[in-house]
Amino acid sequence: MKLHRNCCGLDVHKQTIAACLIREDINGITSKEKRLFGTMTQQLRDLAQWLREAPVTAVAMEASGVYWVPVGNVLEGLQDGRLEGSYVPPPELRVLRDLPHYRIRLVEQQSSIACQDSKENSFPHTVENDTTLRAESAMFTMPSARTAPWNTVP
């Protein structure tokens, strides 16, 4: 296992990135510097610049879901020989890998719209507004069995 004397750990969230830079000077004294960055493009560029200015040889990132993607894109520029990156597919391959997920979202959206259209065109008992349903049903009250025309004897 390789020991990195100057490294940074990133904890990536939806709206923030917590960064902890650990450095060891020539005397073996370790110092820590913590910073909080936002996830907007300029803030990510500030993070990259901060890492460039530090003698960082490794960056470890912890992220849930897809929140790491923009951070990874910005940090790709730091892989100038100082950083050894994990395998991240090239942009063309990432786009191809996202296509099935995009298709699923489109199909789900189309199904949702079709389902909603069928509800709107069905009988009034599917009306979501309960007040409207009561008002419509009150207009069509049935006569009682005693007064119904088919129960009368001529």
Secondary structure as GFF3:
##gff-version 3
##sequence-region A 1 154
A	DSSP	beta_strand	7	12	.	.	.	ID=ss1
A	DSSP	beta_strand	16	24	.	.	.	ID=ss2
A	DSSP	beta_strand	30	38	.	.	.	ID=ss3
A	DSSP	alpha_helix	41	53	.	.	.	ID=ss4
A	DSSP	beta_strand	58	63	.	.	.	ID=ss5
A	DSSP	alpha_helix	68	75	.	.	.	ID=ss6
A	DSSP	three_ten_helix	76	78	.	.	.	ID=ss7
A	DSSP	alpha_helix	91	120	.	.	.	ID=ss8
A	DSSP	three_ten_helix	124	126	.	.	.	ID=ss9
A	DSSP	alpha_helix	130	139	.	.	.	ID=ss10
A	DSSP	three_ten_helix	149	151	.	.	.	ID=ss11
###
